[in-house]
Amino acid sequence: MQKKQFIVLVVFCIAFVTISQAQHKKYTIKNGIGLLGGLTQYDIKTDNFSTKSASGFIGGLTATVDIPHKWFTVSYGLHLSQNTLEVEGRSSLLATDVEMLEYDIMAAQLSFVLHVKLLSDNLTLDVGPQLQYNGKLELKSDSQEDFIINGYDSLLSQDISEVAPFNVNGLIGASAGIGNFKLRAMYSYGFTNILRTLNDEDLSTTPLSEDFKGNQSMMVFALQITF
């Protein structure tokens, strides 16, 4: 079901991405499509449990709108990513050895980015909002489903899977390159609490009593080719 929802979202967003050239008064507006692919480093910043960022991958499309006489360029991006996150856990309540539990999380991100021209189009500062639809945290290993999250008496690794599916992020980064080739570095930070849905579930959180709160963060290092 989640894969079908991702496919519907991709088709809906790609429908708005086109390649064209148009005239606006006496200025030429240059539009194009960029293909992006690269690596991610994903984490959830939270005080509820100990996490460690891990690497994943990202790919997608970017529609650019460049007005040469302006000090900025804008783009609309649709990117799909497969990310990995590690959380500290124990095999049982009496176990003293801490193990890292690996989770996968898939995300579709729709971004509107303002590219401030620092050195013409060869170097830009990128900033903008980002809407995200993501799947749940899925354990990579079935053998760890009954592990206990470190710091709790009975909170199981599978109990924290149902994270919030819709989130709003802020994006900042930089792009550098020549012609149609650019290297992009981007950092996304979640303004919304991605763990908020866990507060609606009847989870045992002893000996801690705080509500679940976490903000995702993701670093992206990618190559973009524009046509």
N, C-alpha and C positions, 0 to 999 in steps of 0.2 A: 504493500500500500504506500509506504513512504517513497519507494522508487517511482511509482506512478505519479505521486504528487510533485516530485522533482522534475519529471519529464514534462508535465503540464506547465510548470513554472518556466522551464527553459523555453518551450515553444512560445508561450505568451510573450516573454521578454524579447526573444529574437525577432518577433514579428515587427518590433519597432526599430530594428537596426537595419539601416539601408546605406548604400553607397551612392552619393550624388554630388553634383556641383550646381550651385545656385548663385544668382546675382542678388545682392542686397544693396540698393542704390548703386554706387559706383565701385563697391568693394566686392572682391571675389571671396566667397565663403567656401573653404575647402573641407569636405567631409570625407571620412574614410572609416574602414573597419580594421581593427587591430586584433591579432591573435596573440594571446598571452599564455605562457606556461612557466612554471617554476616550482619552488619549494616553499613550505610553510614551517613555522615554529609556533605551536599552539599551546595555550595554557589557560587555566581559570584561576583568577586571583580571588582567594577566599581564605577566611580564618577558620572555617569549619573543618577542613582537613588539609593535610600536606600534599601538595601537587608538584609535579615536575613537567616542564614543557618537553615536547617531543616533536619530531619532524614528520611532515606529510607532504602532499603535493597539491597544486592548484592549476587550473586551466580555464580558459574562457574567451569571451569576445569583448571588445571595447569599441564603441562608436565615438569617433572624435569629430569635433566641430572647431575649426581653426579660422579665425578672422585675422589676417596678417597684421593689420594696423593696430590691433588691440594688444594690451600688455598681458593678456591671459588667453588660454585655450580651455575649452570644457570638453568633458567626455562622459559617456554613460557606459558603465561596465556591468556585465553579467558574468560572474565567476563561480565555478564549482570547485570545492576543495574537499579532500579527504584528509582529516587531521587525526593526530594521536596525542593522548594525554595520559600521564601516569599519576596514580594516587597511591599513597602509602596504605598498606593493609597487613593483616596477620592471618595466619591459617586458622587460628582459634583464639579464644579469650585468654587462655593461659600461655599461648606462644609468646616468646620474647623476641624472636627474629622478625624484623619488618621486611616485607617484600613489596615491590612496586607492581601495582595492578595496572595493566595497559587497557585503555579504552580507545575506541575509534568513534569519531563523530564526523558526519558528512554535513556540509553547509552549502547553500546557494546564496550568493550575495549580490545585491543590486545596488550599484554605487553611482552617485553624481559627483564628479570631481572637478574642481577648479585648479588648473595648472598655471601657476604664476611664472612667467618667463624671466628667469634670472640671467640667462645667457642665450637670448633668442629662443629657438625651439630645442636647442642642444642641451639645456639644463633648466629644469623647472622644479618648483616647489608645489607639491600636490596636497590638496586638502578638500574634505567634503564629507557629507553624510553617507550612511550605508544601511540598507535594510537587509535583514538576514532571516532566512528560513533554514532551520537545521534539524537533523534527526536526533535521536536519543544517544546517550553514551552507551556504546555496546562493548562489552568485555571481549577482548581478543581470545581469551582462553576460557573454555567452559569449566575447566577444573578449578577456577578461582571464583565461581559463582557464590560459594558459601563462605568466602573469606570475610573477615570483619574489618571495616574501615578503622584505621589506626586512630586511637583517641576515644573510641566508643566501646560500649560493652556488647552491643548486639546489632549494630547497624551494618547490614550486609553489603557487599560490593554491588550486588544487583539492585539494591534499594535506591541507589542514586542515579539510575539510568534515565528516568523520565524528566529530563531538563526542559525548560521552556522552549517551544519550537520557534517563536517569533521574537526577534531581538533587534535593537537599534544600536548601531555603532558609529563612532567617529573615526575618520581615516586621515592620516597624515603621512607624507613620504616625499620622495624625490625621484625624478626620472632624468636619465642622461643618455645621450646617444647622438648619432649622425644619420640623417636621412630617415629611412623607414625602420631603422633598428634602434631600440632603446632598452636599456637596463632599468628596471624599476625596483625600488625598495619601498615597501608600504608597511605601516603599523596600524592595526585596527584595535580599538578599545571599545568594549561593550558598555553603553550607558545604562542598559537595563540589567536587572538581576536575572541571570540565566538559570539560577537555582530556585527561583521563586515558586515553581510548581511543586517542589518537594515539601514546602510548608503546608500544602493542602492535603498531603498524605499522612496517614496515621503511622508515622515512623518512630521507632524507639531511639531516642537520642541521649540516653543516660551514658555517662554522668554529666554531659553537657546539656544546656537548656536553650542555647541561642537559636534564633531562626536561621535558616539557611540563606546565605547571601554570597553571591559570587559574580564577578565581572570577567568576561572572557577577554583575552588578548591574543593577537595573532600577528606575527611578522611574516612578510612575504618578500622573497627575492626571486625576480622573474625576468624573462626576456620577452619583449613585445615586438612583433613585426606588423607594421601598418601598411595596408594596401590602398 
